[in-house]
Amino acid sequence: MVTLCLAAPLLFFYRKRWSLIVLQVLAYCAAGTWIAVAIQLVQTRQQLGQPWTIAAIILGSVALFTLLDGLLLNSRAIRERYPD
């Protein structure tokens, strides 16, 4: 997983449409992972009786930012730079 995370940004140098699609899928998977981690962390903190709202806000913001990154990779300006 670490190798995949470190190698993924290198796909930006490969100017093909499929590399852009792979980056989008990775961003959406990362957002899903952040959401799953947030849910698990909130449940654990609730069971322990600890405050959980700040953790949920932070991880929710990170997931939203990552999802936005995936959506921005589908913008017209980016698609013009990555031909079919």
PyMOL Python script that loads the backbone (N, CA, C, O; Angstrom):
from pymol import cmd

cmd.read_pdbstr("""\
ATOM      1  N   MET A   1       0.821  -1.197   0.000  1.00  0.00           N
ATOM      2  CA  MET A   1       0.000   0.000   0.000  1.00  0.00           C
ATOM      3  C   MET A   1       0.865   1.261   0.000  1.00  0.00           C
ATOM      4  O   MET A   1       0.543   2.246  -0.664  1.00  0.00           O
ATOM      5  N   VAL A   2       1.952   1.218   0.742  1.00  0.00           N
ATOM      6  CA  VAL A   2       2.822   2.387   0.792  1.00  0.00           C
ATOM      7  C   VAL A   2       3.414   2.660  -0.585  1.00  0.00           C
ATOM      8  O   VAL A   2       3.484   3.808  -1.022  1.00  0.00           O
ATOM      9  N   THR A   3       3.837   1.604  -1.260  1.00  0.00           N
ATOM     10  CA  THR A   3       4.402   1.758  -2.601  1.00  0.00           C
ATOM     11  C   THR A   3       3.368   2.333  -3.554  1.00  0.00           C
ATOM     12  O   THR A   3       3.686   3.203  -4.364  1.00  0.00           O
ATOM     13  N   LEU A   4       2.139   1.857  -3.465  1.00  0.00           N
ATOM     14  CA  LEU A   4       1.070   2.375  -4.316  1.00  0.00           C
ATOM     15  C   LEU A   4       0.827   3.856  -4.040  1.00  0.00           C
ATOM     16  O   LEU A   4       0.669   4.643  -4.972  1.00  0.00           O
ATOM     17  N   CYS A   5       0.797   4.232  -2.783  1.00  0.00           N
ATOM     18  CA  CYS A   5       0.571   5.645  -2.425  1.00  0.00           C
ATOM     19  C   CYS A   5       1.717   6.536  -2.888  1.00  0.00           C
ATOM     20  O   CYS A   5       1.496   7.680  -3.286  1.00  0.00           O
ATOM     21  N   LEU A   6       2.932   6.020  -2.836  1.00  0.00           N
ATOM     22  CA  LEU A   6       4.075   6.815  -3.275  1.00  0.00           C
ATOM     23  C   LEU A   6       4.194   6.871  -4.797  1.00  0.00           C
ATOM     24  O   LEU A   6       4.686   7.858  -5.344  1.00  0.00           O
ATOM     25  N   ALA A   7       3.748   5.822  -5.480  1.00  0.00           N
ATOM     26  CA  ALA A   7       3.870   5.766  -6.937  1.00  0.00           C
ATOM     27  C   ALA A   7       2.709   6.456  -7.656  1.00  0.00           C
ATOM     28  O   ALA A   7       2.869   6.889  -8.797  1.00  0.00           O
ATOM     29  N   ALA A   8       1.567   6.564  -7.024  1.00  0.00           N
ATOM     30  CA  ALA A   8       0.376   7.116  -7.679  1.00  0.00           C
ATOM     31  C   ALA A   8       0.593   8.526  -8.248  1.00  0.00           C
ATOM     32  O   ALA A   8       0.167   8.780  -9.375  1.00  0.00           O
ATOM     33  N   PRO A   9       1.228   9.446  -7.530  1.00  0.00           N
ATOM     34  CA  PRO A   9       1.419  10.782  -8.115  1.00  0.00           C
ATOM     35  C   PRO A   9       2.280  10.786  -9.381  1.00  0.00           C
ATOM     36  O   PRO A   9       2.213  11.728 -10.171  1.00  0.00           O
ATOM     37  N   LEU A  10       3.074   9.757  -9.573  1.00  0.00           N
ATOM     38  CA  LEU A  10       3.889   9.680 -10.783  1.00  0.00           C
ATOM     39  C   LEU A  10       3.029   9.518 -12.030  1.00  0.00           C
ATOM     40  O   LEU A  10       3.484   9.798 -13.139  1.00  0.00           O
ATOM     41  N   LEU A  11       1.793   9.069 -11.855  1.00  0.00           N
ATOM     42  CA  LEU A  11       0.891   8.934 -13.002  1.00  0.00           C
ATOM     43  C   LEU A  11       0.542  10.285 -13.623  1.00  0.00           C
ATOM     44  O   LEU A  11       0.125  10.338 -14.779  1.00  0.00           O
ATOM     45  N   PHE A  12       0.706  11.370 -12.880  1.00  0.00           N
ATOM     46  CA  PHE A  12       0.458  12.692 -13.454  1.00  0.00           C
ATOM     47  C   PHE A  12       1.428  13.003 -14.593  1.00  0.00           C
ATOM     48  O   PHE A  12       1.102  13.784 -15.487  1.00  0.00           O
ATOM     49  N   PHE A  13       2.617  12.397 -14.567  1.00  0.00           N
ATOM     50  CA  PHE A  13       3.605  12.615 -15.620  1.00  0.00           C
ATOM     51  C   PHE A  13       3.296  11.823 -16.883  1.00  0.00           C
ATOM     52  O   PHE A  13       3.817  12.131 -17.954  1.00  0.00           O
ATOM     53  N   TYR A  14       2.455  10.809 -16.763  1.00  0.00           N
ATOM     54  CA  TYR A  14       2.084   9.964 -17.892  1.00  0.00           C
ATOM     55  C   TYR A  14       0.803  10.531 -18.489  1.00  0.00           C
ATOM     56  O   TYR A  14      -0.279  10.272 -17.962  1.00  0.00           O
ATOM     57  N   ARG A  15       0.893  11.278 -19.548  1.00  0.00           N
ATOM     58  CA  ARG A  15      -0.221  12.066 -20.099  1.00  0.00           C
ATOM     59  C   ARG A  15      -1.156  11.231 -20.967  1.00  0.00           C
ATOM     60  O   ARG A  15      -1.305  11.494 -22.160  1.00  0.00           O
ATOM     61  N   LYS A  16      -1.767  10.250 -20.380  1.00  0.00           N
ATOM     62  CA  LYS A  16      -2.772   9.433 -21.067  1.00  0.00           C
ATOM     63  C   LYS A  16      -4.061   9.468 -20.257  1.00  0.00           C
ATOM     64  O   LYS A  16      -4.045   9.639 -19.038  1.00  0.00           O
ATOM     65  N   ARG A  17      -5.175   9.304 -20.960  1.00  0.00           N
ATOM     66  CA  ARG A  17      -6.490   9.379 -20.301  1.00  0.00           C
ATOM     67  C   ARG A  17      -6.644   8.291 -19.245  1.00  0.00           C
ATOM     68  O   ARG A  17      -7.240   8.538 -18.196  1.00  0.00           O
ATOM     69  N   TRP A  18      -6.123   7.100 -19.496  1.00  0.00           N
ATOM     70  CA  TRP A  18      -6.292   6.009 -18.539  1.00  0.00           C
ATOM     71  C   TRP A  18      -5.589   6.317 -17.216  1.00  0.00           C
ATOM     72  O   TRP A  18      -6.058   5.895 -16.158  1.00  0.00           O
ATOM     73  N   SER A  19      -4.460   7.053 -17.262  1.00  0.00           N
ATOM     74  CA  SER A  19      -3.770   7.385 -16.015  1.00  0.00           C
ATOM     75  C   SER A  19      -4.608   8.347 -15.171  1.00  0.00           C
ATOM     76  O   SER A  19      -4.597   8.283 -13.941  1.00  0.00           O
ATOM     77  N   LEU A  20      -5.329   9.231 -15.846  1.00  0.00           N
ATOM     78  CA  LEU A  20      -6.215  10.148 -15.137  1.00  0.00           C
ATOM     79  C   LEU A  20      -7.381   9.394 -14.483  1.00  0.00           C
ATOM     80  O   LEU A  20      -7.789   9.709 -13.365  1.00  0.00           O
ATOM     81  N   ILE A  21      -7.900   8.409 -15.190  1.00  0.00           N
ATOM     82  CA  ILE A  21      -8.990   7.593 -14.634  1.00  0.00           C
ATOM     83  C   ILE A  21      -8.501   6.803 -13.425  1.00  0.00           C
ATOM     84  O   ILE A  21      -9.214   6.691 -12.427  1.00  0.00           O
ATOM     85  N   VAL A  22      -7.297   6.259 -13.507  1.00  0.00           N
ATOM     86  CA  VAL A  22      -6.728   5.521 -12.372  1.00  0.00           C
ATOM     87  C   VAL A  22      -6.579   6.447 -11.169  1.00  0.00           C
ATOM     88  O   VAL A  22      -6.888   6.058 -10.043  1.00  0.00           O
ATOM     89  N   LEU A  23      -6.110   7.663 -11.402  1.00  0.00           N
ATOM     90  CA  LEU A  23      -5.968   8.622 -10.305  1.00  0.00           C
ATOM     91  C   LEU A  23      -7.316   8.979  -9.688  1.00  0.00           C
ATOM     92  O   LEU A  23      -7.422   9.140  -8.472  1.00  0.00           O
ATOM     93  N   GLN A  24      -8.339   9.102 -10.518  1.00  0.00           N
ATOM     94  CA  GLN A  24      -9.689   9.380  -9.996  1.00  0.00           C
ATOM     95  C   GLN A  24     -10.179   8.228  -9.132  1.00  0.00           C
ATOM     96  O   GLN A  24     -10.701   8.445  -8.039  1.00  0.00           O
ATOM     97  N   VAL A  25     -10.015   7.019  -9.616  1.00  0.00           N
ATOM     98  CA  VAL A  25     -10.465   5.850  -8.860  1.00  0.00           C
ATOM     99  C   VAL A  25      -9.716   5.764  -7.537  1.00  0.00           C
ATOM    100  O   VAL A  25     -10.311   5.460  -6.503  1.00  0.00           O
ATOM    101  N   LEU A  26      -8.419   6.028  -7.566  1.00  0.00           N
ATOM    102  CA  LEU A  26      -7.646   6.012  -6.322  1.00  0.00           C
ATOM    103  C   LEU A  26      -8.123   7.085  -5.348  1.00  0.00           C
ATOM    104  O   LEU A  26      -8.174   6.849  -4.141  1.00  0.00           O
ATOM    105  N   ALA A  27      -8.470   8.258  -5.864  1.00  0.00           N
ATOM    106  CA  ALA A  27      -8.975   9.325  -4.984  1.00  0.00           C
ATOM    107  C   ALA A  27     -10.314   8.931  -4.361  1.00  0.00           C
ATOM    108  O   ALA A  27     -10.544   9.174  -3.177  1.00  0.00           O
ATOM    109  N   TYR A  28     -11.193   8.325  -5.157  1.00  0.00           N
ATOM    110  CA  TYR A  28     -12.482   7.894  -4.616  1.00  0.00           C
ATOM    111  C   TYR A  28     -12.309   6.766  -3.596  1.00  0.00           C
ATOM    112  O   TYR A  28     -13.007   6.732  -2.583  1.00  0.00           O
ATOM    113  N   CYS A  29     -11.392   5.859  -3.857  1.00  0.00           N
ATOM    114  CA  CYS A  29     -11.120   4.790  -2.888  1.00  0.00           C
ATOM    115  C   CYS A  29     -10.542   5.357  -1.600  1.00  0.00           C
ATOM    116  O   CYS A  29     -10.877   4.898  -0.508  1.00  0.00           O
ATOM    117  N   ALA A  30      -9.675   6.354  -1.728  1.00  0.00           N
ATOM    118  CA  ALA A  30      -9.101   6.992  -0.542  1.00  0.00           C
ATOM    119  C   ALA A  30     -10.181   7.698   0.274  1.00  0.00           C
ATOM    120  O   ALA A  30     -10.164   7.646   1.503  1.00  0.00           O
ATOM    121  N   ALA A  31     -11.117   8.355  -0.404  1.00  0.00           N
ATOM    122  CA  ALA A  31     -12.217   9.015   0.308  1.00  0.00           C
ATOM    123  C   ALA A  31     -13.057   7.981   1.050  1.00  0.00           C
ATOM    124  O   ALA A  31     -13.453   8.200   2.195  1.00  0.00           O
ATOM    125  N   GLY A  32     -13.324   6.863   0.399  1.00  0.00           N
ATOM    126  CA  GLY A  32     -14.068   5.796   1.060  1.00  0.00           C
ATOM    127  C   GLY A  32     -13.330   5.246   2.268  1.00  0.00           C
ATOM    128  O   GLY A  32     -13.941   4.932   3.290  1.00  0.00           O
ATOM    129  N   THR A  33     -12.022   5.132   2.149  1.00  0.00           N
ATOM    130  CA  THR A  33     -11.208   4.658   3.266  1.00  0.00           C
ATOM    131  C   THR A  33     -11.266   5.634   4.433  1.00  0.00           C
ATOM    132  O   THR A  33     -11.384   5.225   5.588  1.00  0.00           O
ATOM    133  N   TRP A  34     -11.183   6.934   4.127  1.00  0.00           N
ATOM    134  CA  TRP A  34     -11.272   7.931   5.194  1.00  0.00           C
ATOM    135  C   TRP A  34     -12.620   7.876   5.897  1.00  0.00           C
ATOM    136  O   TRP A  34     -12.688   8.011   7.118  1.00  0.00           O
ATOM    137  N   ILE A  35     -13.682   7.680   5.145  1.00  0.00           N
ATOM    138  CA  ILE A  35     -15.019   7.584   5.747  1.00  0.00           C
ATOM    139  C   ILE A  35     -15.113   6.355   6.642  1.00  0.00           C
ATOM    140  O   ILE A  35     -15.655   6.426   7.745  1.00  0.00           O
ATOM    141  N   ALA A  36     -14.586   5.228   6.169  1.00  0.00           N
ATOM    142  CA  ALA A  36     -14.615   3.999   6.973  1.00  0.00           C
ATOM    143  C   ALA A  36     -13.813   4.168   8.259  1.00  0.00           C
ATOM    144  O   ALA A  36     -14.244   3.720   9.321  1.00  0.00           O
ATOM    145  N   VAL A  37     -12.658   4.805   8.172  1.00  0.00           N
ATOM    146  CA  VAL A  37     -11.838   5.052   9.359  1.00  0.00           C
ATOM    147  C   VAL A  37     -12.570   5.986  10.319  1.00  0.00           C
ATOM    148  O   VAL A  37     -12.536   5.779  11.532  1.00  0.00           O
ATOM    149  N   ALA A  38     -13.227   7.005   9.787  1.00  0.00           N
ATOM    150  CA  ALA A  38     -13.968   7.944  10.635  1.00  0.00           C
ATOM    151  C   ALA A  38     -15.090   7.229  11.382  1.00  0.00           C
ATOM    152  O   ALA A  38     -15.280   7.447  12.578  1.00  0.00           O
ATOM    153  N   ILE A  39     -15.822   6.388  10.687  1.00  0.00           N
ATOM    154  CA  ILE A  39     -16.920   5.656  11.333  1.00  0.00           C
ATOM    155  C   ILE A  39     -16.386   4.751  12.428  1.00  0.00           C
ATOM    156  O   ILE A  39     -16.942   4.695  13.525  1.00  0.00           O
ATOM    157  N   GLN A  40     -15.309   4.045  12.127  1.00  0.00           N
ATOM    158  CA  GLN A  40     -14.724   3.142  13.124  1.00  0.00           C
ATOM    159  C   GLN A  40     -14.208   3.916  14.332  1.00  0.00           C
ATOM    160  O   GLN A  40     -14.402   3.490  15.471  1.00  0.00           O
ATOM    161  N   LEU A  41     -13.558   5.040  14.095  1.00  0.00           N
ATOM    162  CA  LEU A  41     -13.029   5.841  15.191  1.00  0.00           C
ATOM    163  C   LEU A  41     -14.146   6.426  16.053  1.00  0.00           C
ATOM    164  O   LEU A  41     -14.046   6.437  17.280  1.00  0.00           O
ATOM    165  N   VAL A  42     -15.190   6.904  15.422  1.00  0.00           N
ATOM    166  CA  VAL A  42     -16.319   7.466  16.174  1.00  0.00           C
ATOM    167  C   VAL A  42     -16.976   6.382  17.021  1.00  0.00           C
ATOM    168  O   VAL A  42     -17.292   6.619  18.188  1.00  0.00           O
ATOM    169  N   GLN A  43     -17.184   5.209  16.458  1.00  0.00           N
ATOM    170  CA  GLN A  43     -17.800   4.122  17.222  1.00  0.00           C
ATOM    171  C   GLN A  43     -16.941   3.724  18.420  1.00  0.00           C
ATOM    172  O   GLN A  43     -17.456   3.492  19.513  1.00  0.00           O
ATOM    173  N   THR A  44     -15.637   3.648  18.207  1.00  0.00           N
ATOM    174  CA  THR A  44     -14.731   3.284  19.296  1.00  0.00           C
ATOM    175  C   THR A  44     -14.752   4.329  20.395  1.00  0.00           C
ATOM    176  O   THR A  44     -14.821   3.991  21.577  1.00  0.00           O
ATOM    177  N   ARG A  45     -14.692   5.600  20.010  1.00  0.00           N
ATOM    178  CA  ARG A  45     -14.681   6.666  21.010  1.00  0.00           C
ATOM    179  C   ARG A  45     -16.018   6.753  21.753  1.00  0.00           C
ATOM    180  O   ARG A  45     -16.048   7.070  22.943  1.00  0.00           O
ATOM    181  N   GLN A  46     -17.128   6.472  21.052  1.00  0.00           N
ATOM    182  CA  GLN A  46     -18.431   6.465  21.720  1.00  0.00           C
ATOM    183  C   GLN A  46     -18.501   5.342  22.743  1.00  0.00           C
ATOM    184  O   GLN A  46     -19.025   5.537  23.840  1.00  0.00           O
ATOM    185  N   GLN A  47     -17.984   4.175  22.400  1.00  0.00           N
ATOM    186  CA  GLN A  47     -18.002   3.049  23.335  1.00  0.00           C
ATOM    187  C   GLN A  47     -17.151   3.318  24.565  1.00  0.00           C
ATOM    188  O   GLN A  47     -17.465   2.851  25.660  1.00  0.00           O
ATOM    189  N   LEU A  48     -16.066   4.077  24.383  1.00  0.00           N
ATOM    190  CA  LEU A  48     -15.201   4.398  25.510  1.00  0.00           C
ATOM    191  C   LEU A  48     -15.673   5.627  26.284  1.00  0.00           C
ATOM    192  O   LEU A  48     -15.091   5.979  27.310  1.00  0.00           O
ATOM    193  N   GLY A  49     -16.716   6.271  25.798  1.00  0.00           N
ATOM    194  CA  GLY A  49     -17.247   7.448  26.465  1.00  0.00           C
ATOM    195  C   GLY A  49     -16.385   8.688  26.281  1.00  0.00           C
ATOM    196  O   GLY A  49     -16.444   9.613  27.092  1.00  0.00           O
ATOM    197  N   GLN A  50     -15.591   8.712  25.230  1.00  0.00           N
ATOM    198  CA  GLN A  50     -14.716   9.850  24.962  1.00  0.00           C
ATOM    199  C   GLN A  50     -15.367  10.769  23.933  1.00  0.00           C
ATOM    200  O   GLN A  50     -16.222  10.327  23.165  1.00  0.00           O
ATOM    201  N   PRO A  51     -14.971  12.046  23.909  1.00  0.00           N
ATOM    202  CA  PRO A  51     -15.519  12.959  22.891  1.00  0.00           C
ATOM    203  C   PRO A  51     -15.088  12.510  21.492  1.00  0.00           C
ATOM    204  O   PRO A  51     -13.950  12.088  21.282  1.00  0.00           O
ATOM    205  N   TRP A  52     -16.012  12.610  20.553  1.00  0.00           N
ATOM    206  CA  TRP A  52     -15.731  12.109  19.211  1.00  0.00           C
ATOM    207  C   TRP A  52     -16.038  13.121  18.111  1.00  0.00           C
ATOM    208  O   TRP A  52     -15.703  12.884  16.950  1.00  0.00           O
ATOM    209  N   THR A  53     -16.660  14.231  18.449  1.00  0.00           N
ATOM    210  CA  THR A  53     -17.111  15.158  17.408  1.00  0.00           C
ATOM    211  C   THR A  53     -15.947  15.795  16.628  1.00  0.00           C
ATOM    212  O   THR A  53     -16.030  15.933  15.407  1.00  0.00           O
ATOM    213  N   ILE A  54     -14.884  16.175  17.309  1.00  0.00           N
ATOM    214  CA  ILE A  54     -13.753  16.797  16.610  1.00  0.00           C
ATOM    215  C   ILE A  54     -13.109  15.799  15.655  1.00  0.00           C
ATOM    216  O   ILE A  54     -12.753  16.155  14.531  1.00  0.00           O
ATOM    217  N   ALA A  55     -12.960  14.565  16.091  1.00  0.00           N
ATOM    218  CA  ALA A  55     -12.381  13.535  15.226  1.00  0.00           C
ATOM    219  C   ALA A  55     -13.248  13.323  13.991  1.00  0.00           C
ATOM    220  O   ALA A  55     -12.733  13.172  12.883  1.00  0.00           O
ATOM    221  N   ALA A  56     -14.570  13.311  14.184  1.00  0.00           N
ATOM    222  CA  ALA A  56     -15.484  13.128  13.058  1.00  0.00           C
ATOM    223  C   ALA A  56     -15.415  14.307  12.098  1.00  0.00           C
ATOM    224  O   ALA A  56     -15.460  14.123  10.881  1.00  0.00           O
ATOM    225  N   ILE A  57     -15.308  15.505  12.632  1.00  0.00           N
ATOM    226  CA  ILE A  57     -15.221  16.692  11.779  1.00  0.00           C
ATOM    227  C   ILE A  57     -13.922  16.682  10.976  1.00  0.00           C
ATOM    228  O   ILE A  57     -13.932  16.968   9.778  1.00  0.00           O
ATOM    229  N   ILE A  58     -12.824  16.361  11.617  1.00  0.00           N
ATOM    230  CA  ILE A  58     -11.529  16.354  10.929  1.00  0.00           C
ATOM    231  C   ILE A  58     -11.495  15.291   9.844  1.00  0.00           C
ATOM    232  O   ILE A  58     -11.148  15.584   8.700  1.00  0.00           O
ATOM    233  N   LEU A  59     -11.849  14.068  10.190  1.00  0.00           N
ATOM    234  CA  LEU A  59     -11.794  12.993   9.196  1.00  0.00           C
ATOM    235  C   LEU A  59     -12.853  13.163   8.117  1.00  0.00           C
ATOM    236  O   LEU A  59     -12.629  12.783   6.968  1.00  0.00           O
ATOM    237  N   GLY A  60     -14.001  13.728   8.469  1.00  0.00           N
ATOM    238  CA  GLY A  60     -15.012  14.023   7.459  1.00  0.00           C
ATOM    239  C   GLY A  60     -14.526  15.080   6.480  1.00  0.00           C
ATOM    240  O   GLY A  60     -14.792  15.000   5.281  1.00  0.00           O
ATOM    241  N   SER A  61     -13.808  16.076   7.003  1.00  0.00           N
ATOM    242  CA  SER A  61     -13.245  17.111   6.133  1.00  0.00           C
ATOM    243  C   SER A  61     -12.182  16.543   5.197  1.00  0.00           C
ATOM    244  O   SER A  61     -12.127  16.902   4.021  1.00  0.00           O
ATOM    245  N   VAL A  62     -11.350  15.666   5.717  1.00  0.00           N
ATOM    246  CA  VAL A  62     -10.330  15.026   4.881  1.00  0.00           C
ATOM    247  C   VAL A  62     -10.996  14.186   3.796  1.00  0.00           C
ATOM    248  O   VAL A  62     -10.567  14.218   2.642  1.00  0.00           O
ATOM    249  N   ALA A  63     -12.033  13.439   4.148  1.00  0.00           N
ATOM    250  CA  ALA A  63     -12.746  12.625   3.154  1.00  0.00           C
ATOM    251  C   ALA A  63     -13.403  13.504   2.101  1.00  0.00           C
ATOM    252  O   ALA A  63     -13.368  13.181   0.914  1.00  0.00           O
ATOM    253  N   LEU A  64     -13.994  14.596   2.519  1.00  0.00           N
ATOM    254  CA  LEU A  64     -14.632  15.519   1.578  1.00  0.00           C
ATOM    255  C   LEU A  64     -13.602  16.152   0.640  1.00  0.00           C
ATOM    256  O   LEU A  64     -13.849  16.277  -0.559  1.00  0.00           O
ATOM    257  N   PHE A  65     -12.460  16.547   1.179  1.00  0.00           N
ATOM    258  CA  PHE A  65     -11.383  17.116   0.374  1.00  0.00           C
ATOM    259  C   PHE A  65     -10.875  16.101  -0.655  1.00  0.00           C
ATOM    260  O   PHE A  65     -10.635  16.451  -1.810  1.00  0.00           O
ATOM    261  N   THR A  66     -10.714  14.855  -0.234  1.00  0.00           N
ATOM    262  CA  THR A  66     -10.246  13.807  -1.138  1.00  0.00           C
ATOM    263  C   THR A  66     -11.279  13.530  -2.222  1.00  0.00           C
ATOM    264  O   THR A  66     -10.917  13.326  -3.381  1.00  0.00           O
ATOM    265  N   LEU A  67     -12.545  13.521  -1.866  1.00  0.00           N
ATOM    266  CA  LEU A  67     -13.605  13.335  -2.854  1.00  0.00           C
ATOM    267  C   LEU A  67     -13.624  14.490  -3.847  1.00  0.00           C
ATOM    268  O   LEU A  67     -13.812  14.277  -5.045  1.00  0.00           O
ATOM    269  N   LEU A  68     -13.433  15.699  -3.360  1.00  0.00           N
ATOM    270  CA  LEU A  68     -13.366  16.865  -4.230  1.00  0.00           C
ATOM    271  C   LEU A  68     -12.182  16.768  -5.192  1.00  0.00           C
ATOM    272  O   LEU A  68     -12.289  17.166  -6.351  1.00  0.00           O
ATOM    273  N   ASP A  69     -11.061  16.243  -4.715  1.00  0.00           N
ATOM    274  CA  ASP A  69      -9.904  16.037  -5.591  1.00  0.00           C
ATOM    275  C   ASP A  69     -10.253  15.101  -6.743  1.00  0.00           C
ATOM    276  O   ASP A  69      -9.886  15.355  -7.890  1.00  0.00           O
ATOM    277  N   GLY A  70     -10.957  14.031  -6.434  1.00  0.00           N
ATOM    278  CA  GLY A  70     -11.365  13.104  -7.487  1.00  0.00           C
ATOM    279  C   GLY A  70     -12.300  13.762  -8.487  1.00  0.00           C
ATOM    280  O   GLY A  70     -12.196  13.521  -9.690  1.00  0.00           O
ATOM    281  N   LEU A  71     -13.211  14.589  -7.997  1.00  0.00           N
ATOM    282  CA  LEU A  71     -14.126  15.286  -8.897  1.00  0.00           C
ATOM    283  C   LEU A  71     -13.399  16.308  -9.763  1.00  0.00           C
ATOM    284  O   LEU A  71     -13.724  16.469 -10.939  1.00  0.00           O
ATOM    285  N   LEU A  72     -12.417  16.996  -9.189  1.00  0.00           N
ATOM    286  CA  LEU A  72     -11.665  17.990  -9.951  1.00  0.00           C
ATOM    287  C   LEU A  72     -10.805  17.352 -11.041  1.00  0.00           C
ATOM    288  O   LEU A  72     -10.498  17.993 -12.046  1.00  0.00           O
ATOM    289  N   LEU A  73     -10.422  16.108 -10.847  1.00  0.00           N
ATOM    290  CA  LEU A  73      -9.667  15.402 -11.884  1.00  0.00           C
ATOM    291  C   LEU A  73     -10.523  15.138 -13.119  1.00  0.00           C
ATOM    292  O   LEU A  73     -10.003  14.747 -14.164  1.00  0.00           O
ATOM    293  N   ASN A  74     -11.822  15.348 -13.003  1.00  0.00           N
ATOM    294  CA  ASN A  74     -12.730  15.156 -14.134  1.00  0.00           C
ATOM    295  C   ASN A  74     -13.116  16.496 -14.779  1.00  0.00           C
ATOM    296  O   ASN A  74     -13.995  16.541 -15.639  1.00  0.00           O
ATOM    297  N   SER A  75     -12.465  17.571 -14.367  1.00  0.00           N
ATOM    298  CA  SER A  75     -12.799  18.878 -14.935  1.00  0.00           C
ATOM    299  C   SER A  75     -12.314  18.979 -16.378  1.00  0.00           C
ATOM    300  O   SER A  75     -11.437  18.231 -16.809  1.00  0.00           O
ATOM    301  N   ARG A  76     -12.897  19.909 -17.106  1.00  0.00           N
ATOM    302  CA  ARG A  76     -12.569  20.084 -18.522  1.00  0.00           C
ATOM    303  C   ARG A  76     -11.100  20.462 -18.718  1.00  0.00           C
ATOM    304  O   ARG A  76     -10.448  19.967 -19.638  1.00  0.00           O
ATOM    305  N   ALA A  77     -10.584  21.330 -17.860  1.00  0.00           N
ATOM    306  CA  ALA A  77      -9.194  21.771 -17.998  1.00  0.00           C
ATOM    307  C   ALA A  77      -8.214  20.605 -17.849  1.00  0.00           C
ATOM    308  O   ALA A  77      -7.218  20.534 -18.569  1.00  0.00           O
ATOM    309  N   ILE A  78      -8.490  19.717 -16.939  1.00  0.00           N
ATOM    310  CA  ILE A  78      -7.616  18.564 -16.739  1.00  0.00           C
ATOM    311  C   ILE A  78      -7.782  17.573 -17.891  1.00  0.00           C
ATOM    312  O   ILE A  78      -6.793  17.043 -18.398  1.00  0.00           O
ATOM    313  N   ARG A  79      -9.015  17.322 -18.302  1.00  0.00           N
ATOM    314  CA  ARG A  79      -9.248  16.376 -19.401  1.00  0.00           C
ATOM    315  C   ARG A  79      -8.592  16.827 -20.695  1.00  0.00           C
ATOM    316  O   ARG A  79      -8.175  15.988 -21.492  1.00  0.00           O
ATOM    317  N   GLU A  80      -8.490  18.132 -20.923  1.00  0.00           N
ATOM    318  CA  GLU A  80      -7.830  18.626 -22.134  1.00  0.00           C
ATOM    319  C   GLU A  80      -6.350  18.328 -22.151  1.00  0.00           C
ATOM    320  O   GLU A  80      -5.746  18.200 -23.216  1.00  0.00           O
ATOM    321  N   ARG A  81      -5.765  18.218 -20.980  1.00  0.00           N
ATOM    322  CA  ARG A  81      -4.328  17.920 -20.883  1.00  0.00           C
ATOM    323  C   ARG A  81      -4.027  16.427 -20.972  1.00  0.00           C
ATOM    324  O   ARG A  81      -2.871  16.035 -21.131  1.00  0.00           O
ATOM    325  N   TYR A  82      -5.052  15.602 -20.872  1.00  0.00           N
ATOM    326  CA  TYR A  82      -4.890  14.147 -20.935  1.00  0.00           C
ATOM    327  C   TYR A  82      -5.715  13.603 -22.084  1.00  0.00           C
ATOM    328  O   TYR A  82      -6.886  13.277 -21.888  1.00  0.00           O
ATOM    329  N   PRO A  83      -5.150  13.495 -23.269  1.00  0.00           N
ATOM    330  CA  PRO A  83      -5.914  13.051 -24.451  1.00  0.00           C
ATOM    331  C   PRO A  83      -6.261  11.563 -24.352  1.00  0.00           C
ATOM    332  O   PRO A  83      -5.696  10.820 -23.548  1.00  0.00           O
ATOM    333  N   ASP A  84      -7.203  11.161 -25.193  1.00  0.00           N
ATOM    334  CA  ASP A  84      -7.626   9.747 -25.236  1.00  0.00           C
ATOM    335  C   ASP A  84      -6.556   8.840 -25.733  1.00  0.00           C
ATOM    336  O   ASP A  84      -6.765   7.630 -25.824  1.00  0.00           O
TER     337      ASP A  84
END
""", "prot")
cmd.dss("prot")
cmd.show_as("cartoon", "prot")
cmd.util.cbc("prot")
cmd.orient("prot")
